[in-house]
Amino acid sequence: MPARTSILPKAAVATLFLDAGAPRVSKDAVDALVDELEKRALVIADKAWKVAQHAGRRTVTGDDIKLAR
């Protein structure tokens, strides 16, 4: 099975570590956080889509995201 490509840019995720105060971050740590963030984002996106559908809409809004968290 081919390796799955990530959606989130790894450089942006590495910046999150730096913003959190980490002076250095390994590639493995960045990859692990990318995987975790994408999994959580997919769950939230799925819930938000269900909220929009329940409201009779085809467009997901920011409020749907807030309700889905």
N, C-alpha and C positions, 0 to 999 in steps of 0.2 A: 504494500500500500504506500503511495507517495506521501511525503511529509506534507502536512497541512500548513498553508501559509497563514500568517497572522494578519489581522486587519489593523490593529493598533501599531503605530510606528514605535519601534524599539527605542529610538532615541528619546522620544517623548516620555516613555515609561522610565527610562534611565534618569531623566530629569526629575521625575517624581521622587526618586530615591535621594537625589542631590538636594532637592527642596526640603526633604524630610531631615536633612542633616548628615546623611551618609557621605563620608569623604570619598569612598570608592565603592563600586558595585560590580559584581561579576556578571558575565554574560548569562550564566545559569540563573542568577537571581532575576535578571530582567526577563528572561524567557518564562520563568515560573510566574512572575507577576502578570505578564502579558496573558498567559493562559488563564489565570484566575480572573482577571478583569474581563476577558472576553466571555468566559462562562457566565459570570454574574450579569454582564450586560445583556447577554442573550436571554437570560431568565427575565430580566426587567423588561426588555423589548417585547417578549412574548406576552407578558402580563399586560403591558400597556396596549398592545394590539387588541387583546381581549376586552379591555376597558372601552376602547374606541368602538369596537364592534357592538358591545352592549349598549352604547349610547347611540347606535345607529349611524356611526360615522365611518368613513374609510380613511380618514386622516388621523394619525396619532399626533396628539398635542403635548406640550410641556406639562400640562396638568395631568394627562394620562400617565406620564412618566412618574410624576410625584405620587399619584395614587398607587402605582404599581410597585413602588419601593417597599 
